């Protein structure tokens, strides 16, 4: 039995947008199957967070229903749910499913980098006049305006639930996102009692059955994975290719996972990729400028929160002690070491 910090499930590889240099690659007509989902929930019995991704989650209502039905049938527990969407499609049924399963504990992340803006303009501006799409987004701006109306669930408004978030970065891997190479965030594991394993920080299952990483490219799945569901039990493949961690309790393991996530997001060492279905450490130059920005943003968040708690938030804003004039970075200064796909 596996407990994981974050279980990522790619419902589909199909997407209605075609963002330049989307790190997943071109949209594919691939949807997760019942067989894959059953194999996952035969082993994975609990996760702090269920992460739903695509492609575009809104194109996979049937698959989402299947995931939640099978999870319920097999007695799985999730603390909360996060879904990454592009914000251009709205399907009420998706929210009903999530409502029924998670109550108030789910949230959406909407990618908001410049590639999404370009892609929305390219795809939607053409025939928006006779479109039946109730959102009619002509640009990322429209998507943002629709955010509160459509994605902020009634129960999620204010402090009663989880708000929707915007990701400034998205899946584009070059210009405004500094991650230009694949980095594997999993697979660390800890042995518990009686065939019980903790795995983290993420266990990601592709719609194609690969046990991979949320950042892996669709066309390089075999190389960028720790195995495949057809090859046997997930935990056996993780034990063969992952890294064993010796923490003393599940709480410590969670802390370890949290630190790995932080170092990944701040683009600091260590960096791992998959090679021959094993996690391999690689040397990579630090992106100093990006690390500084992340530190500045973290610092800002901490100080803002402190000020909020002390009732001095207004003063904090008036005497705002941070200079973000160069943020986001001047894109022309970035060394584009890869050609754009589109
Ligand atoms: S970045 Fe996201 S929205 Fe854009 S093409 Fe890729 S999966 Fe679709």
py3Dmol code that shows the C-alpha trace and the ligand (Angstrom):
import py3Dmol

protein = """\
ATOM      1  CA  UNK A   1       0.000   0.000   0.000  1.00  0.00           C
ATOM      2  CA  UNK A   2       1.297   3.466  -0.903  1.00  0.00           C
ATOM      3  CA  UNK A   3       0.729   6.774   0.805  1.00  0.00           C
ATOM      4  CA  UNK A   4       1.968   9.759  -1.195  1.00  0.00           C
ATOM      5  CA  UNK A   5       2.300  13.450  -0.547  1.00  0.00           C
ATOM      6  CA  UNK A   6       0.968  14.329  -4.013  1.00  0.00           C
ATOM      7  CA  UNK A   7      -0.673  11.952  -6.482  1.00  0.00           C
ATOM      8  CA  UNK A   8      -0.713  13.494  -9.962  1.00  0.00           C
ATOM      9  CA  UNK A   9      -3.070  12.069 -12.554  1.00  0.00           C
ATOM     10  CA  UNK A  10      -2.965  13.151 -16.166  1.00  0.00           C
ATOM     11  CA  UNK A  11      -6.564  12.730 -17.285  1.00  0.00           C
ATOM     12  CA  UNK A  12      -5.844  13.425 -20.929  1.00  0.00           C
ATOM     13  CA  UNK A  13      -3.071  14.563 -23.233  1.00  0.00           C
ATOM     14  CA  UNK A  14      -5.550  16.520 -25.320  1.00  0.00           C
ATOM     15  CA  UNK A  15      -5.600  20.304 -25.129  1.00  0.00           C
ATOM     16  CA  UNK A  16      -7.666  22.981 -26.873  1.00  0.00           C
ATOM     17  CA  UNK A  17      -4.749  25.441 -26.909  1.00  0.00           C
ATOM     18  CA  UNK A  18      -1.406  25.161 -28.665  1.00  0.00           C
ATOM     19  CA  UNK A  19       0.942  27.276 -26.546  1.00  0.00           C
ATOM     20  CA  UNK A  20       4.358  27.806 -28.083  1.00  0.00           C
ATOM     21  CA  UNK A  21       6.895  25.562 -26.473  1.00  0.00           C
ATOM     22  CA  UNK A  22       4.438  23.905 -24.115  1.00  0.00           C
ATOM     23  CA  UNK A  23       6.795  21.502 -22.367  1.00  0.00           C
ATOM     24  CA  UNK A  24       4.309  18.669 -22.739  1.00  0.00           C
ATOM     25  CA  UNK A  25       4.491  18.953 -26.525  1.00  0.00           C
ATOM     26  CA  UNK A  26       1.682  18.817 -29.062  1.00  0.00           C
ATOM     27  CA  UNK A  27      -1.816  17.799 -27.989  1.00  0.00           C
ATOM     28  CA  UNK A  28      -2.543  14.065 -28.325  1.00  0.00           C
ATOM     29  CA  UNK A  29      -5.789  12.181 -28.452  1.00  0.00           C
ATOM     30  CA  UNK A  30      -4.867  10.086 -25.401  1.00  0.00           C
ATOM     31  CA  UNK A  31      -7.161   9.652 -22.383  1.00  0.00           C
ATOM     32  CA  UNK A  32      -6.522   7.736 -19.182  1.00  0.00           C
ATOM     33  CA  UNK A  33      -8.246   4.332 -19.086  1.00  0.00           C
ATOM     34  CA  UNK A  34     -10.214   2.438 -16.441  1.00  0.00           C
ATOM     35  CA  UNK A  35      -7.505  -0.217 -16.380  1.00  0.00           C
ATOM     36  CA  UNK A  36      -4.786   2.334 -15.519  1.00  0.00           C
ATOM     37  CA  UNK A  37      -6.898   3.988 -12.838  1.00  0.00           C
ATOM     38  CA  UNK A  38      -7.733   0.658 -11.208  1.00  0.00           C
ATOM     39  CA  UNK A  39      -4.066  -0.319 -11.092  1.00  0.00           C
ATOM     40  CA  UNK A  40      -3.197   3.003  -9.449  1.00  0.00           C
ATOM     41  CA  UNK A  41      -5.826   2.733  -6.725  1.00  0.00           C
ATOM     42  CA  UNK A  42      -5.043  -0.918  -6.055  1.00  0.00           C
ATOM     43  CA  UNK A  43      -1.793   0.412  -4.590  1.00  0.00           C
ATOM     44  CA  UNK A  44      -2.182   4.080  -3.771  1.00  0.00           C
ATOM     45  CA  UNK A  45      -4.559   4.393  -0.840  1.00  0.00           C
ATOM     46  CA  UNK A  46      -3.982   7.939   0.386  1.00  0.00           C
ATOM     47  CA  UNK A  47      -2.517  11.249  -0.734  1.00  0.00           C
ATOM     48  CA  UNK A  48      -2.345  14.659   0.887  1.00  0.00           C
ATOM     49  CA  UNK A  49      -3.134  16.179  -2.491  1.00  0.00           C
ATOM     50  CA  UNK A  50      -4.714  14.740  -5.626  1.00  0.00           C
ATOM     51  CA  UNK A  51      -3.357  16.743  -8.566  1.00  0.00           C
ATOM     52  CA  UNK A  52      -5.419  16.633 -11.757  1.00  0.00           C
ATOM     53  CA  UNK A  53      -3.758  17.687 -14.979  1.00  0.00           C
ATOM     54  CA  UNK A  54      -3.915  17.395 -18.746  1.00  0.00           C
ATOM     55  CA  UNK A  55      -3.767  18.495 -21.498  1.00  0.00           C
ATOM     56  CA  UNK A  56      -6.892  20.282 -20.409  1.00  0.00           C
ATOM     57  CA  UNK A  57      -8.853  18.818 -17.494  1.00  0.00           C
ATOM     58  CA  UNK A  58     -12.139  20.192 -18.859  1.00  0.00           C
ATOM     59  CA  UNK A  59     -11.869  17.911 -21.895  1.00  0.00           C
ATOM     60  CA  UNK A  60     -11.900  14.838 -19.681  1.00  0.00           C
ATOM     61  CA  UNK A  61     -15.142  14.816 -17.700  1.00  0.00           C
ATOM     62  CA  UNK A  62     -15.718  11.049 -18.164  1.00  0.00           C
ATOM     63  CA  UNK A  63     -12.163  10.280 -17.054  1.00  0.00           C
ATOM     64  CA  UNK A  64     -12.436  12.495 -13.982  1.00  0.00           C
ATOM     65  CA  UNK A  65     -15.673  10.766 -13.038  1.00  0.00           C
ATOM     66  CA  UNK A  66     -13.974   7.400 -13.440  1.00  0.00           C
ATOM     67  CA  UNK A  67     -11.031   8.471 -11.255  1.00  0.00           C
ATOM     68  CA  UNK A  68     -13.293   9.632  -8.429  1.00  0.00           C
ATOM     69  CA  UNK A  69     -15.671   6.660  -8.672  1.00  0.00           C
ATOM     70  CA  UNK A  70     -12.854   4.115  -8.592  1.00  0.00           C
ATOM     71  CA  UNK A  71     -11.051   5.942  -5.770  1.00  0.00           C
ATOM     72  CA  UNK A  72     -14.250   5.855  -3.724  1.00  0.00           C
ATOM     73  CA  UNK A  73     -14.893   2.194  -4.534  1.00  0.00           C
ATOM     74  CA  UNK A  74     -11.368   1.241  -3.458  1.00  0.00           C
ATOM     75  CA  UNK A  75     -11.495   3.272  -0.251  1.00  0.00           C
ATOM     76  CA  UNK A  76      -8.846   5.896  -1.092  1.00  0.00           C
ATOM     77  CA  UNK A  77      -8.429   9.086   0.899  1.00  0.00           C
ATOM     78  CA  UNK A  78      -7.259  12.507  -0.344  1.00  0.00           C
ATOM     79  CA  UNK A  79      -6.717  15.567   1.831  1.00  0.00           C
ATOM     80  CA  UNK A  80      -7.443  18.051  -0.968  1.00  0.00           C
ATOM     81  CA  UNK A  81      -7.527  18.379  -4.742  1.00  0.00           C
ATOM     82  CA  UNK A  82      -5.757  20.758  -7.104  1.00  0.00           C
ATOM     83  CA  UNK A  83      -6.443  21.010 -10.819  1.00  0.00           C
ATOM     84  CA  UNK A  84      -4.344  22.823 -13.391  1.00  0.00           C
ATOM     85  CA  UNK A  85      -6.457  24.280 -16.174  1.00  0.00           C
ATOM     86  CA  UNK A  86      -6.014  26.857 -18.912  1.00  0.00           C
ATOM     87  CA  UNK A  87      -9.197  28.751 -18.008  1.00  0.00           C
ATOM     88  CA  UNK A  88     -10.732  28.836 -21.485  1.00  0.00           C
ATOM     89  CA  UNK A  89     -13.342  26.116 -21.030  1.00  0.00           C
ATOM     90  CA  UNK A  90     -16.054  25.918 -18.427  1.00  0.00           C
ATOM     91  CA  UNK A  91     -17.954  22.714 -17.706  1.00  0.00           C
ATOM     92  CA  UNK A  92     -20.289  22.870 -14.731  1.00  0.00           C
ATOM     93  CA  UNK A  93     -20.304  19.082 -14.385  1.00  0.00           C
ATOM     94  CA  UNK A  94     -16.619  19.144 -13.433  1.00  0.00           C
ATOM     95  CA  UNK A  95     -17.427  21.366 -10.448  1.00  0.00           C
ATOM     96  CA  UNK A  96     -20.325  19.170  -9.412  1.00  0.00           C
ATOM     97  CA  UNK A  97     -18.054  16.133  -9.360  1.00  0.00           C
ATOM     98  CA  UNK A  98     -15.409  17.946  -7.313  1.00  0.00           C
ATOM     99  CA  UNK A  99     -18.039  19.384  -4.981  1.00  0.00           C
ATOM    100  CA  UNK A 100     -19.464  15.973  -4.278  1.00  0.00           C
ATOM    101  CA  UNK A 101     -16.098  14.421  -3.610  1.00  0.00           C
ATOM    102  CA  UNK A 102     -14.075  17.168  -1.943  1.00  0.00           C
ATOM    103  CA  UNK A 103     -16.629  19.601  -0.555  1.00  0.00           C
ATOM    104  CA  UNK A 104     -14.648  22.818  -0.165  1.00  0.00           C
ATOM    105  CA  UNK A 105     -11.216  21.250  -0.448  1.00  0.00           C
ATOM    106  CA  UNK A 106     -10.358  21.780  -4.073  1.00  0.00           C
ATOM    107  CA  UNK A 107      -8.752  24.560  -6.028  1.00  0.00           C
ATOM    108  CA  UNK A 108      -7.801  25.469  -9.576  1.00  0.00           C
ATOM    109  CA  UNK A 109      -4.515  26.721 -10.860  1.00  0.00           C
ATOM    110  CA  UNK A 110      -4.733  28.707 -14.065  1.00  0.00           C
ATOM    111  CA  UNK A 111      -1.561  29.184 -16.076  1.00  0.00           C
ATOM    112  CA  UNK A 112      -1.089  32.801 -16.993  1.00  0.00           C
ATOM    113  CA  UNK A 113       2.167  33.185 -18.871  1.00  0.00           C
ATOM    114  CA  UNK A 114       2.525  35.118 -22.110  1.00  0.00           C
ATOM    115  CA  UNK A 115       2.415  31.907 -24.178  1.00  0.00           C
ATOM    116  CA  UNK A 116      -1.117  31.219 -23.004  1.00  0.00           C
ATOM    117  CA  UNK A 117      -2.116  34.745 -23.961  1.00  0.00           C
ATOM    118  CA  UNK A 118      -0.688  34.265 -27.466  1.00  0.00           C
ATOM    119  CA  UNK A 119      -2.288  30.868 -27.825  1.00  0.00           C
ATOM    120  CA  UNK A 120      -5.739  32.066 -26.707  1.00  0.00           C
ATOM    121  CA  UNK A 121      -5.533  34.905 -29.216  1.00  0.00           C
ATOM    122  CA  UNK A 122      -4.434  32.564 -31.982  1.00  0.00           C
ATOM    123  CA  UNK A 123      -7.115  29.932 -31.322  1.00  0.00           C
ATOM    124  CA  UNK A 124     -10.092  31.940 -30.126  1.00  0.00           C
ATOM    125  CA  UNK A 125     -10.029  35.209 -31.977  1.00  0.00           C
ATOM    126  CA  UNK A 126     -10.809  33.522 -35.278  1.00  0.00           C
ATOM    127  CA  UNK A 127     -14.405  32.369 -34.879  1.00  0.00           C
ATOM    128  CA  UNK A 128     -15.396  33.801 -31.584  1.00  0.00           C
ATOM    129  CA  UNK A 129     -18.464  35.510 -33.070  1.00  0.00           C
ATOM    130  CA  UNK A 130     -20.373  32.299 -33.773  1.00  0.00           C
ATOM    131  CA  UNK A 131     -18.873  30.335 -30.908  1.00  0.00           C
ATOM    132  CA  UNK A 132     -21.190  28.612 -28.421  1.00  0.00           C
ATOM    133  CA  UNK A 133     -18.530  28.872 -25.779  1.00  0.00           C
ATOM    134  CA  UNK A 134     -20.016  30.908 -22.909  1.00  0.00           C
ATOM    135  CA  UNK A 135     -16.618  32.288 -21.918  1.00  0.00           C
ATOM    136  CA  UNK A 136     -15.593  33.727 -25.306  1.00  0.00           C
ATOM    137  CA  UNK A 137     -12.057  34.495 -24.182  1.00  0.00           C
ATOM    138  CA  UNK A 138     -10.223  36.684 -26.668  1.00  0.00           C
ATOM    139  CA  UNK A 139      -7.120  36.985 -24.561  1.00  0.00           C
ATOM    140  CA  UNK A 140      -5.663  35.956 -21.237  1.00  0.00           C
ATOM    141  CA  UNK A 141      -7.215  39.111 -19.829  1.00  0.00           C
ATOM    142  CA  UNK A 142     -10.705  37.771 -20.571  1.00  0.00           C
ATOM    143  CA  UNK A 143      -9.761  34.529 -18.885  1.00  0.00           C
ATOM    144  CA  UNK A 144      -8.692  36.439 -15.798  1.00  0.00           C
ATOM    145  CA  UNK A 145     -11.928  38.407 -15.798  1.00  0.00           C
ATOM    146  CA  UNK A 146     -13.875  35.151 -16.033  1.00  0.00           C
ATOM    147  CA  UNK A 147     -11.906  33.712 -13.183  1.00  0.00           C
ATOM    148  CA  UNK A 148     -13.941  35.077 -10.349  1.00  0.00           C
ATOM    149  CA  UNK A 149     -17.236  34.577 -12.153  1.00  0.00           C
ATOM    150  CA  UNK A 150     -16.707  30.965 -13.110  1.00  0.00           C
ATOM    151  CA  UNK A 151     -13.903  29.360 -11.226  1.00  0.00           C
ATOM    152  CA  UNK A 152     -14.284  30.843  -7.784  1.00  0.00           C
ATOM    153  CA  UNK A 153     -16.799  28.435  -6.464  1.00  0.00           C
ATOM    154  CA  UNK A 154     -19.469  29.977  -4.256  1.00  0.00           C
ATOM    155  CA  UNK A 155     -18.089  28.132  -1.263  1.00  0.00           C
ATOM    156  CA  UNK A 156     -14.556  29.205  -2.139  1.00  0.00           C
ATOM    157  CA  UNK A 157     -15.124  32.918  -2.036  1.00  0.00           C
ATOM    158  CA  UNK A 158     -13.563  34.743   0.876  1.00  0.00           C
ATOM    159  CA  UNK A 159     -11.954  32.708   3.569  1.00  0.00           C
ATOM    160  CA  UNK A 160     -14.400  29.817   3.556  1.00  0.00           C
ATOM    161  CA  UNK A 161     -12.553  27.650   1.118  1.00  0.00           C
ATOM    162  CA  UNK A 162      -9.581  27.369  -1.147  1.00  0.00           C
ATOM    163  CA  UNK A 163      -9.316  30.165  -3.699  1.00  0.00           C
ATOM    164  CA  UNK A 164      -8.317  29.661  -7.303  1.00  0.00           C
ATOM    165  CA  UNK A 165      -4.757  30.554  -8.091  1.00  0.00           C
ATOM    166  CA  UNK A 166      -2.871  31.855 -11.035  1.00  0.00           C
ATOM    167  CA  UNK A 167       0.430  30.350 -11.970  1.00  0.00           C
ATOM    168  CA  UNK A 168       2.820  32.814 -13.478  1.00  0.00           C
ATOM    169  CA  UNK A 169       4.921  30.386 -15.386  1.00  0.00           C
ATOM    170  CA  UNK A 170       2.685  27.792 -16.899  1.00  0.00           C
ATOM    171  CA  UNK A 171       4.063  25.027 -19.011  1.00  0.00           C
ATOM    172  CA  UNK A 172       6.169  27.005 -21.398  1.00  0.00           C
ATOM    173  CA  UNK A 173       9.752  26.029 -20.828  1.00  0.00           C
ATOM    174  CA  UNK A 174      11.777  28.844 -22.320  1.00  0.00           C
ATOM    175  CA  UNK A 175      11.321  32.540 -22.128  1.00  0.00           C
ATOM    176  CA  UNK A 176       9.403  33.563 -19.052  1.00  0.00           C
ATOM    177  CA  UNK A 177       9.972  30.242 -17.352  1.00  0.00           C
ATOM    178  CA  UNK A 178      13.615  29.493 -16.487  1.00  0.00           C
ATOM    179  CA  UNK A 179      13.250  25.723 -16.513  1.00  0.00           C
ATOM    180  CA  UNK A 180      14.516  24.692 -19.891  1.00  0.00           C
ATOM    181  CA  UNK A 181      15.435  21.130 -19.086  1.00  0.00           C
ATOM    182  CA  UNK A 182      13.489  18.275 -17.608  1.00  0.00           C
ATOM    183  CA  UNK A 183      13.851  17.896 -13.846  1.00  0.00           C
ATOM    184  CA  UNK A 184      12.402  14.910 -11.983  1.00  0.00           C
ATOM    185  CA  UNK A 185      10.810  15.902  -8.677  1.00  0.00           C
ATOM    186  CA  UNK A 186      10.048  12.327  -7.426  1.00  0.00           C
ATOM    187  CA  UNK A 187      10.655   9.477  -6.494  1.00  0.00           C
ATOM    188  CA  UNK A 188      11.728   9.200  -2.879  1.00  0.00           C
ATOM    189  CA  UNK A 189      10.270   6.497  -0.705  1.00  0.00           C
ATOM    190  CA  UNK A 190      10.240   5.318   2.853  1.00  0.00           C
ATOM    191  CA  UNK A 191       9.405   1.848   4.039  1.00  0.00           C
ATOM    192  CA  UNK A 192       6.763   1.548   6.742  1.00  0.00           C
ATOM    193  CA  UNK A 193       5.262  -1.400   8.561  1.00  0.00           C
ATOM    194  CA  UNK A 194       3.569  -4.310   6.786  1.00  0.00           C
ATOM    195  CA  UNK A 195       4.162  -3.429   3.135  1.00  0.00           C
ATOM    196  CA  UNK A 196       3.273   0.200   3.623  1.00  0.00           C
ATOM    197  CA  UNK A 197       5.318   2.828   1.759  1.00  0.00           C
ATOM    198  CA  UNK A 198       5.394   6.595   1.758  1.00  0.00           C
ATOM    199  CA  UNK A 199       6.320   8.044  -1.654  1.00  0.00           C
ATOM    200  CA  UNK A 200       6.964  11.621  -2.580  1.00  0.00           C
ATOM    201  CA  UNK A 201       6.959  14.461  -3.146  1.00  0.00           C
ATOM    202  CA  UNK A 202       4.958  13.465  -6.203  1.00  0.00           C
ATOM    203  CA  UNK A 203       3.824  10.258  -7.807  1.00  0.00           C
ATOM    204  CA  UNK A 204       2.631  11.154 -11.286  1.00  0.00           C
ATOM    205  CA  UNK A 205       0.706   8.805 -13.559  1.00  0.00           C
ATOM    206  CA  UNK A 206       0.505   9.711 -17.244  1.00  0.00           C
ATOM    207  CA  UNK A 207      -2.647   9.110 -19.280  1.00  0.00           C
ATOM    208  CA  UNK A 208      -0.427   6.698 -21.234  1.00  0.00           C
ATOM    209  CA  UNK A 209       0.357   4.605 -18.118  1.00  0.00           C
ATOM    210  CA  UNK A 210       3.905   5.871 -17.494  1.00  0.00           C
ATOM    211  CA  UNK A 211       4.994   6.357 -13.883  1.00  0.00           C
ATOM    212  CA  UNK A 212       6.643   9.626 -14.584  1.00  0.00           C
ATOM    213  CA  UNK A 213       6.940  13.228 -13.474  1.00  0.00           C
ATOM    214  CA  UNK A 214       4.471  16.076 -13.882  1.00  0.00           C
ATOM    215  CA  UNK A 215       7.031  17.869 -16.039  1.00  0.00           C
ATOM    216  CA  UNK A 216       7.827  15.092 -18.477  1.00  0.00           C
ATOM    217  CA  UNK A 217       7.309  15.583 -22.201  1.00  0.00           C
ATOM    218  CA  UNK A 218       4.722  13.455 -23.980  1.00  0.00           C
ATOM    219  CA  UNK A 219       7.173  12.340 -26.655  1.00  0.00           C
ATOM    220  CA  UNK A 220       9.915  11.409 -24.172  1.00  0.00           C
ATOM    221  CA  UNK A 221       7.830   9.568 -21.624  1.00  0.00           C
ATOM    222  CA  UNK A 222       9.764   6.331 -21.809  1.00  0.00           C
ATOM    223  CA  UNK A 223      13.099   8.037 -21.052  1.00  0.00           C
ATOM    224  CA  UNK A 224      11.529  10.442 -18.558  1.00  0.00           C
ATOM    225  CA  UNK A 225       9.864   7.835 -16.384  1.00  0.00           C
ATOM    226  CA  UNK A 226      10.579   5.392 -13.638  1.00  0.00           C
ATOM    227  CA  UNK A 227       8.532   2.693 -15.342  1.00  0.00           C
ATOM    228  CA  UNK A 228       5.112   1.796 -16.665  1.00  0.00           C
ATOM    229  CA  UNK A 229       1.995   0.336 -15.076  1.00  0.00           C
ATOM    230  CA  UNK A 230       2.189  -2.626 -17.494  1.00  0.00           C
ATOM    231  CA  UNK A 231       5.564  -3.615 -16.062  1.00  0.00           C
ATOM    232  CA  UNK A 232       4.284  -4.523 -12.605  1.00  0.00           C
ATOM    233  CA  UNK A 233       3.624  -2.966  -9.235  1.00  0.00           C
ATOM    234  CA  UNK A 234       4.285   0.753  -8.871  1.00  0.00           C
ATOM    235  CA  UNK A 235       6.148   0.347  -5.604  1.00  0.00           C
ATOM    236  CA  UNK A 236       8.509  -2.299  -7.016  1.00  0.00           C
ATOM    237  CA  UNK A 237       9.453   0.032  -9.871  1.00  0.00           C
ATOM    238  CA  UNK A 238       9.968   2.909  -7.443  1.00  0.00           C
ATOM    239  CA  UNK A 239      12.146   0.707  -5.238  1.00  0.00           C
ATOM    240  CA  UNK A 240      14.282  -0.194  -8.249  1.00  0.00           C
ATOM    241  CA  UNK A 241      14.743   3.310  -9.559  1.00  0.00           C
ATOM    242  CA  UNK A 242      13.940   5.716  -6.737  1.00  0.00           C
ATOM    243  CA  UNK A 243      15.857   6.925  -3.708  1.00  0.00           C
ATOM    244  CA  UNK A 244      15.280   5.433  -0.294  1.00  0.00           C
ATOM    245  CA  UNK A 245      14.913   7.936   2.518  1.00  0.00           C
ATOM    246  CA  UNK A 246      15.562   7.126   6.177  1.00  0.00           C
ATOM    247  CA  UNK A 247      13.267   9.409   8.094  1.00  0.00           C
ATOM    248  CA  UNK A 248      11.874   8.367  11.453  1.00  0.00           C
ATOM    249  CA  UNK A 249       8.181   9.084  10.935  1.00  0.00           C
ATOM    250  CA  UNK A 250       5.611   9.976   8.306  1.00  0.00           C
ATOM    251  CA  UNK A 251       5.656  13.545   9.631  1.00  0.00           C
ATOM    252  CA  UNK A 252       9.412  13.696   8.953  1.00  0.00           C
ATOM    253  CA  UNK A 253       8.939  12.224   5.513  1.00  0.00           C
ATOM    254  CA  UNK A 254       6.331  14.899   4.735  1.00  0.00           C
ATOM    255  CA  UNK A 255       8.801  17.561   5.905  1.00  0.00           C
ATOM    256  CA  UNK A 256      11.440  16.037   3.643  1.00  0.00           C
ATOM    257  CA  UNK A 257       9.008  16.124   0.688  1.00  0.00           C
ATOM    258  CA  UNK A 258       8.158  19.736   1.419  1.00  0.00           C
ATOM    259  CA  UNK A 259      11.858  20.694   1.365  1.00  0.00           C
ATOM    260  CA  UNK A 260      12.380  18.889  -1.936  1.00  0.00           C
ATOM    261  CA  UNK A 261       9.440  20.791  -3.437  1.00  0.00           C
ATOM    262  CA  UNK A 262      10.812  24.096  -2.179  1.00  0.00           C
ATOM    263  CA  UNK A 263      14.266  23.473  -3.606  1.00  0.00           C
ATOM    264  CA  UNK A 264      12.677  22.443  -6.902  1.00  0.00           C
ATOM    265  CA  UNK A 265      10.574  25.571  -7.139  1.00  0.00           C
ATOM    266  CA  UNK A 266      13.470  27.807  -6.179  1.00  0.00           C
ATOM    267  CA  UNK A 267      15.553  26.041  -8.819  1.00  0.00           C
ATOM    268  CA  UNK A 268      18.297  25.237  -6.357  1.00  0.00           C
ATOM    269  CA  UNK A 269      20.140  21.942  -6.132  1.00  0.00           C
ATOM    270  CA  UNK A 270      19.848  18.992  -6.241  1.00  0.00           C
ATOM    271  CA  UNK A 271      18.646  18.256  -9.778  1.00  0.00           C
ATOM    272  CA  UNK A 272      17.578  14.806 -10.877  1.00  0.00           C
ATOM    273  CA  UNK A 273      16.519  13.334 -14.194  1.00  0.00           C
ATOM    274  CA  UNK A 274      15.419   9.803 -15.089  1.00  0.00           C
ATOM    275  CA  UNK A 275      17.966   7.685 -16.900  1.00  0.00           C
ATOM    276  CA  UNK A 276      17.267   3.992 -17.548  1.00  0.00           C
ATOM    277  CA  UNK A 277      14.217   4.321 -15.295  1.00  0.00           C
ATOM    278  CA  UNK A 278      16.352   5.487 -12.385  1.00  0.00           C
ATOM    279  CA  UNK A 279      16.697   8.869 -10.740  1.00  0.00           C
ATOM    280  CA  UNK A 280      20.124  10.271 -11.614  1.00  0.00           C
ATOM    281  CA  UNK A 281      21.683  13.386 -10.176  1.00  0.00           C
ATOM    282  CA  UNK A 282      22.828  15.961 -12.732  1.00  0.00           C
ATOM    283  CA  UNK A 283      24.906  19.113 -12.377  1.00  0.00           C
ATOM    284  CA  UNK A 284      23.147  22.202 -13.582  1.00  0.00           C
ATOM    285  CA  UNK A 285      24.168  25.820 -13.376  1.00  0.00           C
ATOM    286  CA  UNK A 286      22.159  27.737 -10.803  1.00  0.00           C
ATOM    287  CA  UNK A 287      19.824  30.363 -12.138  1.00  0.00           C
ATOM    288  CA  UNK A 288      20.977  32.993  -9.628  1.00  0.00           C
ATOM    289  CA  UNK A 289      18.648  35.711 -10.842  1.00  0.00           C
ATOM    290  CA  UNK A 290      15.613  33.456 -10.558  1.00  0.00           C
ATOM    291  CA  UNK A 291      16.665  32.214  -7.107  1.00  0.00           C
ATOM    292  CA  UNK A 292      16.958  35.820  -5.935  1.00  0.00           C
ATOM    293  CA  UNK A 293      13.498  36.603  -7.243  1.00  0.00           C
ATOM    294  CA  UNK A 294      12.015  33.594  -5.477  1.00  0.00           C
ATOM    295  CA  UNK A 295      13.735  34.584  -2.217  1.00  0.00           C
ATOM    296  CA  UNK A 296      12.464  38.125  -2.570  1.00  0.00           C
ATOM    297  CA  UNK A 297       8.920  36.892  -3.176  1.00  0.00           C
ATOM    298  CA  UNK A 298       9.089  34.489  -0.198  1.00  0.00           C
ATOM    299  CA  UNK A 299      10.440  37.233   2.015  1.00  0.00           C
ATOM    300  CA  UNK A 300       7.698  39.572   0.846  1.00  0.00           C
ATOM    301  CA  UNK A 301       5.037  36.951   1.590  1.00  0.00           C
ATOM    302  CA  UNK A 302       6.394  36.348   5.105  1.00  0.00           C
ATOM    303  CA  UNK A 303       6.611  40.043   5.942  1.00  0.00           C
ATOM    304  CA  UNK A 304       3.181  40.725   4.476  1.00  0.00           C
ATOM    305  CA  UNK A 305       1.671  37.918   6.549  1.00  0.00           C
ATOM    306  CA  UNK A 306       3.385  39.182   9.707  1.00  0.00           C
ATOM    307  CA  UNK A 307       2.090  42.696   9.038  1.00  0.00           C
ATOM    308  CA  UNK A 308      -1.396  41.321   8.427  1.00  0.00           C
ATOM    309  CA  UNK A 309      -1.330  39.496  11.758  1.00  0.00           C
ATOM    310  CA  UNK A 310      -0.008  42.567  13.600  1.00  0.00           C
ATOM    311  CA  UNK A 311      -2.638  44.823  12.056  1.00  0.00           C
ATOM    312  CA  UNK A 312       0.027  46.902  10.257  1.00  0.00           C
ATOM    313  CA  UNK A 313      -0.690  45.733   6.725  1.00  0.00           C
ATOM    314  CA  UNK A 314      -1.665  49.220   5.533  1.00  0.00           C
ATOM    315  CA  UNK A 315       1.683  50.647   6.727  1.00  0.00           C
ATOM    316  CA  UNK A 316       3.422  47.732   5.073  1.00  0.00           C
ATOM    317  CA  UNK A 317       1.813  48.609   1.748  1.00  0.00           C
ATOM    318  CA  UNK A 318       2.494  52.343   2.074  1.00  0.00           C
ATOM    319  CA  UNK A 319       6.174  51.781   2.887  1.00  0.00           C
ATOM    320  CA  UNK A 320       6.490  48.858   0.502  1.00  0.00           C
ATOM    321  CA  UNK A 321      10.101  47.809   0.959  1.00  0.00           C
ATOM    322  CA  UNK A 322      10.592  45.838  -2.256  1.00  0.00           C
ATOM    323  CA  UNK A 323      11.670  46.828  -5.683  1.00  0.00           C
ATOM    324  CA  UNK A 324      10.057  44.626  -8.303  1.00  0.00           C
ATOM    325  CA  UNK A 325      10.737  46.986 -11.169  1.00  0.00           C
ATOM    326  CA  UNK A 326      12.698  44.330 -13.029  1.00  0.00           C
ATOM    327  CA  UNK A 327      10.108  41.613 -12.422  1.00  0.00           C
ATOM    328  CA  UNK A 328       9.031  39.800 -14.511  1.00  0.00           C
ATOM    329  CA  UNK A 329      12.418  39.677 -16.051  1.00  0.00           C
ATOM    330  CA  UNK A 330      13.253  41.481 -19.219  1.00  0.00           C
ATOM    331  CA  UNK A 331      12.722  38.602 -21.639  1.00  0.00           C
ATOM    332  CA  UNK A 332      15.238  39.982 -24.086  1.00  0.00           C
ATOM    333  CA  UNK A 333      17.977  39.361 -21.513  1.00  0.00           C
ATOM    334  CA  UNK A 334      17.356  35.648 -21.304  1.00  0.00           C
ATOM    335  CA  UNK A 335      19.571  33.326 -23.214  1.00  0.00           C
ATOM    336  CA  UNK A 336      17.195  31.271 -25.350  1.00  0.00           C
ATOM    337  CA  UNK A 337      19.132  28.103 -25.736  1.00  0.00           C
ATOM    338  CA  UNK A 338      16.354  26.167 -27.390  1.00  0.00           C
ATOM    339  CA  UNK A 339      14.289  26.887 -30.447  1.00  0.00           C
ATOM    340  CA  UNK A 340      10.614  27.463 -29.971  1.00  0.00           C
ATOM    341  CA  UNK A 341       8.436  24.611 -31.146  1.00  0.00           C
ATOM    342  CA  UNK A 342       5.802  26.709 -32.833  1.00  0.00           C
TER     343      UNK A 342
END
"""
ligand_1 = """\
8
LIG
S 0.705 24.920 -21.891
Fe -1.187 24.038 -21.050
S -2.821 25.125 -22.158
Fe -0.943 25.449 -23.307
S -0.895 23.841 -24.865
Fe 0.269 23.088 -23.092
S -1.216 21.928 -21.890
Fe -2.390 23.242 -23.299
"""
view = py3Dmol.view(width=600, height=400)
view.addModel(protein, "pdb")
view.setStyle({"model": 0}, {"cartoon": {"style": "trace"}})
view.addModel(ligand_1, "xyz")
view.setStyle({"model": 1}, {"stick": {}})
view.zoomTo()
view.show()
